Amino acid sequence: LLDIGAGDGTFAKAASDAGYQVFATELAGPAAERLCKQSGIVVEVGDFSSETFSEVKFDIIILWHVLEHLLS
């Protein structure tokens, strides 16, 4: 499962606790720092790019409240 824009990691942590292998992205800042403290979750901090997880295939990709923040 890939959680793009994972915020404070609440959903990523719940998914991980439910047995999913979770990867997450979040912009640098307080939310990213909190997310990085969640054990077992791979976090890419900074701008998301298609290259970030190019070697990994995902069954689920989550983008809650992300699209409105992307540049056109």
N, C-alpha and C positions, 0 to 999 in steps of 0.2 A: 504494500500500500504506500502510495506517495501522497503526502499532505503538503501541497504548495501553499505557502503563506500560513504556516501552522500556528501563528500567534503564540500564546503562552504554553501550547502543547497539550491542552486539556483533551482534545480529540485524539491526538497522536498517542498520548499515554493510555487512553481508554482502549484504543485499537490494539496497542501493544499488549495490554493486560488481557485482551480477548483472544490473543494468540496470533495476531497478524505480525508479519515482519514489516516494520515501519521505517520509512525514510521520510525526512521532512526538510523543508526549506523555510527560511525566515530572514527578513532583512536584519541587518545589524541593529542592536539596541537592546533595551531591557527585556523585550519579549524573547528575543533570540537567546539571551543569557539564561533566562528561566528554562527555555526549551532545552538548551544544551545540558542542563543539569539532570534531565530525565534519563535514567539508565536504560541502556539497550536501544536507544533511538539514534539513528545516524542523521545528523543535522548538517545541512549545507547552509552556512550563513552568508548572506549577501544577495545580490540580484540573481534571480533564477535564470538559467540559460538552458537551452536544449542539450547542451554538452554536459551539464552537471551530472546527470545519471545516465549517460549514453550507453553504458555497459550493462544496465539493469533493465529488466522487463517488469512491468507492473500489471497486475490484474485490476487494481483500483487506483484511480487518481482523484484526489479531492482538491477543489478550488473554492472554498467558501469565502465570499467577500474579497475576491482577488481580482477578477476581471476589470472591475471599475477602477482599479489602481494601476493597470498596465497602460503604458504609453501606446498610442496608435501609430 
